C-alpha cells in the first residue's frame, strides 16, 4: 500500500485463527448392532453431509467410519464456539436412515490456534485429539487453544484463575445422564463442575482437580 509522499507502507496483517474440529459418533456401536455393519459403515457420510450444510466453507474430511475432521479459518476466536454450537444444534435432529429415524450422538473435540505465517498443523491436530479425549470423559464438547510459542499450559496461572473463578462464582454444574446401552435407558445422572475460562475455553477435569490441590482450594 502506498502511504504519504509515495512511500510504501505495509499494514500489519490481522491475526487469523485456524480451527480443527474432530467429530466422533459416540453411539456408533449401538447403531451398528441395530442397522448392521454395511449401513453403519456408511452412516458417517450422512453426518458429513449435514455438517456441510452448517459449515459450507469448511474443509470436511471423513477420517474413519466414526470420525470426521473439520477445518476452517476466521479472524475471530469466537467463530469456533459459534461453529460448535451450530453443529450441536444441527446434529441433535434425528437422521432418516432407510426410512427409520435414529439419533446419532456426535462428540466434539476442537483446537484453535492464532496463526501468523506458517501454521503448525501437527500441533493443532494433537491439541484437537487431546480435546476429544477430554470430551469423551466429560461428555461435552471441549475446545483447546494452542498457545503461541508454547505447547504446555501455565498451570500456576490457571490455578490462580480458578481461585478467582471460585470467588466470583463462575463455576456451575452440568448434569449428564448415564445410559445403560443394552437396556437403552437412563440409569443414573452424573454432576460435573464446569468452568469456561475467558481465554482457554472449557476447563478440563484433570487440570481443574490438580489446580485445586495445588492451590489448596479443594474444600472450598
C-alpha positions in Angstrom: 0.0 0.0 0.0 1.3 3.5 -0.9 1.4 5.9 2.0 2.1 9.7 2.3 4.6 11.1 -0.2 4.6 7.9 -2.3 6.3 5.9 0.5 5.2 2.3 0.5 3.6 1.3 3.8 2.8 -2.3 4.7 -0.1 -2.6 7.1 0.0 -5.4 9.7 -2.0 -8.4 8.7 -4.8 -9.2 11.1 -4.3 -12.3 13.3 -6.0 -15.2 11.7 -7.3 -18.2 13.7 -7.0 -21.7 12.4 -9.5 -24.2 13.7 -9.8 -28.0 13.7 -12.8 -29.9 15.0 -12.9 -33.7 15.4 -16.4 -35.0 15.3 -16.8 -38.6 16.5 -20.0 -40.7 16.5 -20.4 -41.6 20.1 -23.1 -44.3 19.8 -21.6 -46.0 16.7 -21.5 -49.4 18.3 -25.2 -49.3 19.3 -26.3 -48.2 15.9 -24.2 -50.8 14.2 -25.9 -53.6 16.1 -29.3 -52.2 15.1 -28.5 -51.2 11.4 -26.0 -53.9 10.6 -22.3 -53.3 9.7 -22.7 -52.3 6.0 -25.2 -49.5 6.6 -23.5 -48.4 9.8 -20.2 -48.0 8.0 -21.7 -45.5 5.6 -23.6 -43.6 8.3 -20.6 -41.2 8.6 -21.4 -39.9 5.1 -24.8 -38.8 6.3 -23.2 -37.0 9.2 -20.7 -35.3 6.9 -23.4 -34.1 4.6 -25.3 -32.4 7.4 -22.1 -30.8 8.7 -21.6 -29.4 5.2 -24.9 -27.7 5.3 -23.9 -25.9 8.6 -20.3 -25.1 7.7 -20.3 -24.7 3.9 -16.9 -23.1 3.8 -15.2 -25.6 6.0 -12.9 -28.4 4.7 -14.6 -31.7 5.8 -12.7 -35.0 5.6 -14.1 -38.4 6.6 -11.2 -39.8 8.7 -12.9 -43.2 9.6 -16.2 -44.9 9.9 -17.0 -42.9 13.0 -14.7 -39.8 12.7 -14.8 -36.5 10.7 -12.2 -33.8 10.6 -13.5 -30.2 10.1 -11.0 -27.4 9.3 -11.6 -23.7 8.7 -10.2 -20.2 9.5 -11.6 -17.0 10.8 -10.3 -13.7 12.1 -12.2 -14.2 15.4 -11.7 -16.9 18.0 -15.4 -16.8 18.8 -16.0 -18.4 15.4 -15.1 -21.8 16.8 -17.6 -21.6 19.7 -20.3 -20.5 17.3 -19.5 -23.3 14.9 -19.6 -26.0 17.6 -23.0 -24.6 18.9 -24.4 -24.7 15.4 -23.1 -28.2 14.8 -24.6 -29.5 18.1 -28.0 -28.0 17.2 -28.0 -29.5 13.7 -26.8 -32.9 14.7 -29.3 -33.1 17.6 -32.0 -33.6 15.0 -32.7 -37.3 14.2 -31.4 -38.8 10.9 -33.7 -40.7 8.5 -31.8 -43.9 7.8 -33.6 -46.2 5.4 -37.0 -45.0 6.5 -36.3 -45.0 10.2 -35.4 -42.1 12.5 -32.3 -42.5 14.5 -30.4 -40.1 16.8 -26.6 -40.1 16.0 -24.8 -38.7 19.1 -21.7 -36.8 18.0 -18.9 -35.7 20.4 -16.7 -32.8 19.5 -13.0 -32.1 20.4 -11.6 -28.9 18.9 -8.4 -26.9 18.8 -7.8 -23.2 17.9 -4.5 -21.6 17.0 -3.7 -18.0 16.3 -1.5 -18.1 13.2 0.8 -15.7 11.5 2.7 -17.1 8.6 3.4 -20.9 8.7 0.8 -22.9 10.6 1.8 -25.6 13.0 -0.8 -28.2 11.8 0.6 -31.1 13.7 0.4 -29.2 17.0 -3.2 -28.3 16.1 -4.1 -31.9 15.4 -2.5 -33.1 18.7 -4.5 -30.5 20.7 -7.7 -31.5 18.9 -7.1 -35.1 19.8 -6.5 -34.2 23.4 -9.7 -32.2 23.4 -11.6 -35.2 22.0 -10.2 -37.4 24.7 -11.4 -34.9 27.3 -14.8 -34.7 25.6 -15.2 -38.4 25.8 -14.8 -38.4 29.6 -16.7 -35.1 30.2 -19.5 -36.0 27.7 -19.5 -32.3 26.5 -17.7 -30.5 23.6 -14.2 -29.4 24.5 -12.1 -26.8 22.8 -8.4 -26.2 23.5 -6.3 -23.2 22.5 -2.8 -23.7 21.1 -0.6 -21.3 23.0 1.6 -19.2 20.7 5.2 -20.3 21.3 4.4 -22.8 24.0 2.8 -26.2 23.9 2.3 -26.5 27.6 -0.4 -24.9 29.8 0.7 -22.5 32.5 -0.8 -24.4 35.4 0.2 -21.9 38.0 -1.7 -19.1 36.2 -4.6 -21.5 35.6 -4.7 -22.3 39.3 -4.8 -18.6 40.1 -7.6 -18.0 37.6 -9.5 -20.9 39.2 -9.3 -19.3 42.6 -10.8 -16.1 41.2 -13.5 -18.1 39.4 -14.5 -19.8 42.7 -14.6 -16.4 44.5 -16.7 -14.8 41.7 -19.0 -17.9 41.4 -18.1 -18.6 37.8 -18.3 -22.3 38.2 -21.6 -24.2 37.5 -23.0 -27.7 37.3 -23.9 -29.7 34.3 -25.9 -32.9 34.7 -25.0 -35.7 32.3 -27.3 -38.8 32.2 -25.6 -42.3 32.1 -27.3 -44.7 29.8 -27.4 -48.5 30.0 -26.5 -49.5 26.4 -28.3 -52.8 26.3 -31.5 -51.7 28.1 -31.4 -48.3 26.3 -32.5 -46.5 29.5 -31.1 -43.8 31.8 -29.8 -45.4 35.0 -28.2 -42.5 36.8 -27.1 -38.9 36.5 -23.6 -37.5 36.9 -23.0 -33.9 38.1 -20.0 -32.2 36.5 -18.4 -28.9 37.6 -17.8 -26.8 34.6 -15.9 -23.6 34.0 -15.4 -21.7 30.8 -12.1 -19.8 31.0 -12.1 -16.4 29.4 -9.2 -17.3 27.0 -8.7 -21.1 27.3 -12.2 -22.1 26.7 -13.7 -25.1 28.6 -11.6 -26.3 31.6 -10.7 -29.9 31.8 -11.4 -32.1 34.8 -7.9 -33.4 35.4 -6.4 -29.9 35.2 -9.0 -28.5 37.5 -8.5 -31.2 40.1 -4.8 -30.8 40.1 -5.1 -27.0 40.2 -7.4 -27.2 43.2 -4.9 -29.4 45.1 -2.0 -27.1 44.3 -3.8 -24.0 45.5 -5.5 -25.7 48.5 -9.0 -25.0 47.2 -10.3 -28.5 47.1 -12.6 -28.0 50.1 -13.9 -24.6 49.0 
